[in-house]
C-alpha cells in the first residue's frame, strides 16, 4: 500500500532541484567555516592588522599617546610659567624659589675679530671632552687644532680630584704634541663646563649640582675654576684658566663671532639649556658694574624648569619612571622631557607598557619573556634609534625593523613598525615643541626684530624632524613681527670659551668693550 503510495508520487523536477541546492549550501557553509577556523588558528595576529594599521584609530594605543600631546594652549600656559620662573630667578628676594636659576655669566660683550693671541680651551660636558688650541690672528682669522678625549665612566662618578687630574693629564699630552709645553708663555685657557654653576666672576664658578650622568664627589658647591687650576699647578704646566663659560654661552659667542645678530645660545644634545642676552635692569641678582653695554648673557639652566612641580600637569607616568630611575631624581624635569639622554628611555618605557597591555608585538608575546634583551633593560633603546626610526618613509620600515631586531624583537610585523614609529614621533615632537616654546619666550622677551639662535647638540644635528617641529610650533608662539634664524655652531662651544678667555686676559676688567649691536659682520676664516 505504502509502496503503491510512494510509487504513486510522480517525479517532481522542482523539488529535486531545491534539494540539490540545499545540499550545496550546507556543504559550502561547512567548508567555509572549516577554512575560517583554520585561518584563525594558523594566523591569530592577522585579525588585528586592520585595527592597528592606523594606530591613531586604536583607542587604547591612542590613550597612551594622548598623554604625550601638548596643544598650543598648553604651550602658551607653559610659556607664561617659564617667564614667571625666569623673573623669579632674576630677583634676589625670590631667586631661591625658582626652578630656573638664571645665572649671570659675566660675559657682556661679543669679540670683534681683532683679538690676537694663542689660547687653549677645554670643553667638558659629557662622556667625551675636547681640547682646543686656537690662534687668533686678528681680522677674524683663526687657526684651530683640537683633539677629543674620553671621560671613563669610573671617572664620571668617582672622586672629583681624579676628574680634574684626568683632564689635566690629557691637556698636558695635547700641549706636548702641539709643542706648547715649556715655551716660556703662560697660555690663557677658556673652560667650557656644561653643568649648572653659580658664577661669581668670569673666572670663579661654583657647581650647584651635577647633571647628565656625572656625580663626582667633592665638587658640588666648590669653585670649579680653582679645582682645575689646582690640578694644573700640581702638574706644573704653563696654563692659566682665565674664564669659565657654560656651553650655551660658548655656543652663543662662537656663533656671534661670524653672525653678530646671535642673541640666544641653545644646546639640544645629551642635555638641554639656553642662554640669552638680558638687560642689566632686569637682573636683580647682578653684582657687577653698570657700565655700557647694560647687558649680560644669562645662563638660564632651563633643564631644571619644573623641578618645583610647576610642570607636573604635563608629566606622564613614563616621565616619572625615567626620573625615578635616574641618578638625580627630582632634578632636571624639563631636560628629562627633551634631551637626548632620556628620549630613547621614554620610548622604551612606552613600548614595554604597550607590550604588557598586549597592544604590541602580538602573537610573539610568549617569545619576548627574554629579560636579557635591550628592550627590558634601562638605556636599551638609544636616542639615536629614535632618529633612525623616524627616517623611515613609506611602508618598508627597513630602519625600524633593524632597530627592533637590535633591541631583541625578531620579525616585527608591519603594524609593530607603524606603532613604534608613531611612539617615536610623539616623544620627539613633544620634546621639540617644549624647546620651541622656551625659545619663543626668549624671542618675545628680547623684542629684537631679527635675531639668530646659535645652536649645537646631537638632537638638533641628527634628528630628522626636530628643527622642523620646533619651527612649526614657534610659528604660532612667536610674535608675528619678530623674525629669527638658526646658526649651527661649527666648532662647538670650546671656540667661544677660548674667545672669552682671550679677551679676559687682554682686558683686565674681564669685560668686553664693544656693544653687541655694533659688532660688524665678520666672515668665518678658518
Ligand atoms: C646642564 C647645562 C648644560 C646643558 C647642555 C645640562 O644638563 O645643566 O649646564 O648647558 O646640560 O649641555
Boltz pocket constraint, residues with backbone or C-beta under 6 A from the ligand:
constraints:
  - pocket:
      binder: B
      contacts: [[A, 125], [A, 193], [A, 194], [A, 195], [A, 196], [A, 197], [A, 211], [A, 212], [A, 246], [A, 247], [A, 248], [A, 267], [A, 269], [A, 270], [A, 271], [A, 272], [A, 273], [A, 274], [A, 301], [A, 303], [A, 335]]
      max_distance: 6.0
